[in-house]
Amino acid sequence: MKQIALARAVNGPHAGHQVKLALTDPDSNEVVPSVSPEFKGDFLLTSQGDEEQIYDHVTPEGQSLSVLSLTRR
């Protein structure tokens, strides 16, 4: 069964709203350094072909995803 992931758009025309993720080229990942004001400690997945970065934020209260568009859509 296909699962659909939702993420909060950080920028672009849907900023602040939930959008469906449909990644076609997820390739690199890392943990965001603590110097990042918004995403420090988050798990970062880059989808180069989709020109997006996905941030996975986990707290004791739950998990949330954010998506950052790397283009001027």
Secondary structure, DSSP 8 states (H G I E B T S, - for coil): ----EEEEE-SSTTTTSEEEE--S-EEEEEE--TT-TTTTT-EEEEEGGGTEEEEEEEETTEEEEEEEE-S--
